[in-house]
Amino acid sequence: MCSLEQFRIDLKSLADEDTALSYDLDDAFFAELDGSELRHGSLHVSVSIRKATGFFELLFHTEGTVTVACDRCLDDMEQPIEADNRLTVKLGAAYSEEDDVITVSEDEGILDVSWLIYEFIVLAIPVKHVHAPGKCNPAMSKVLEELSADRSSDEASGQSIDPRWSALLKLKN
């Protein structure tokens, strides 16, 4: 079980010099957050906090791998992740998020970075993720090949096409 308590940073107690934190994330982290995008991964996150007059600058460096479904064969695959993110935090009357500036209640002074880290990881995943050539599930690849061959042979054979789609074929010409 992963304790999310370690991701709570007490901004008021930080020293004036730079502060460095690091986190090793595994499946327990993703299970604890219960996010819908990711369930598995092994990542290292380094956080550098610089205290300035009136605000804090947080620099996140994330690297490791997460497990996602291949877009082609739907089998799990490891997706390497490497990301650098910057965040500005200031103390104020109430918690708010605007652009890249987070305002933390001055009374509490605690910033929970667990969900922020999760979002940084999700944003670092490429839109398209597929196995390397030849690594996809062979059974699924065969089915996909047959279906794409069937679709192209339907067009070539001149079979009757649904009239709703025939207008679109005119666009190809």
N, C-alpha and C positions, 0 to 999 in steps of 0.2 A: 504494500500500500504506500502511496506517495502522499506526503503531507504537503499541502499547498501553503502551509504557514511559512515555509522558507522563502516563498515568493513575495512576501509582504515586506516592503522596504520602509523603514521609519525615516522619513526625510529630515525630520527635525533633529535626529541624533547623529546625522552624518557630519563628519569632520570637514574642515574647510579644504583639505587637499582632496585629490581624486580618490574615489573608492572603486575597487574592482570586486565584482561578484562573479561566480560561475555556477552553472547548473548543468547536471547531467540528466537528460530526459530519457525515459524509457516508456514501455507500454503502460506502466502504472500511472504516469503523468497524464496520458491521454484518457485512460479510464476514469481518473479522478475528475477531469474537466468535463467529460461526457460530451465532447463535441461531435457533431455528425460527420464532419469531413475526414477526420483521421482517427485511427484506433491503435496503430502500431508505429513504432519508430525508435531510433536510437540517435540522439543528438546531443551536442555540447553547445551551451549558450554562455557567452562571456558578456558581462554587462559592465561598462565603465561609466561611472557617475561623476560628473564635474559640477561642483557647487559654485554658482556665481551669484552676484548680487540680484536678488529677486526671483531667481529661477534655478532649475537644475537641468543639466543636459545629460541625457542617457543615450549611450551608444551600445547597440546590441550587435553581436556577431554570432551567427548561428551556423553550425555545420554538422552534417551527419546524413542519415538516410531515414526516409519514411516509407511505409508500405502503402501503395495505392493500387487500384485495379487498372490493368492494361486496357486502353481504349479499344484495342483490336480483339483480344481474346478473352478479356475479363478475368484472367488469372492475376493473382497478386504479383506485384513486382516492386523492387526496391528503387526508389527515386532519390538520387543524391540531392541534398539541399545545401546551399551556401548563400547566406544573405547577411547584409549589413543594414541596420535600421537606426534611425535617429529619432529621438523624442524629446520634447521640451516639456518640463513640468514646473508648475508654479503653485504656490500656496495662495488660497483665496477663501472666499466666504462659503462656497459650496462646491461639490464635485461637478465638473463639466468637462466635455471633450469638444474641442473646436479645432479642426484641421489637425496639425501635428502638435497642438498644445493641450495638455491636460491640466486642469486646475483641481487640486486636492484640497479638501476642507482643512483650513489652518488649525482648527480645533483638534482634529485627528492626526493629520500629518503623515498618514500611512498610504502608500501606493502599492496596490496588488498588481504585479506584473505578469501573473500566470496566464490570464486570458490574452494579454497583449502579446506575449511570446507565442502563444498558440496561433493568433491571427497572423503574426509575422511569418510563421512556418507555412500556414495555408497559402498566404500570398506569394511565397517563394516557389510553390509547386507550379511547374509549367502547365499551360492550358492543355497541351497534348502530351500524353505520356503513354508510350508504347515500348514493348520489349525491343531489344536490338534485333536486327534481321536474323531470322532462323531460331529465335528463342521463344516465340509465341507457342501456345498450346497447339500441337500438330492437328488434333481432332477438330478444334475450332477453326483453325486456318483452312482445313480441307472443306468444311461446311461453307465458310465465307467465300472460298474460291468457286465452289459449285454454284452458290447463289448468285454471285456476280457474273458467272458464265451464263447462267440461265437468263438473267436480265438482258445481257447483251445479245443473246441468241434470239430472244423475243423481238427485239428491235430489228434484227437482221432478217428474220423470217417473214416479216410483214404482217404478223398477226394483227387482228383488230385491236386498236388501242382505245381505251376509255375516252369518250369525246371530251371529257373535262380536261384531259392531258394533251389532246391533240393540238390545241391552240398553243401550248407551250413548245411543241416541237417546231412550230413555225419560227419561234425566236432563235432556234439554233441555226437556221438558214439565214 
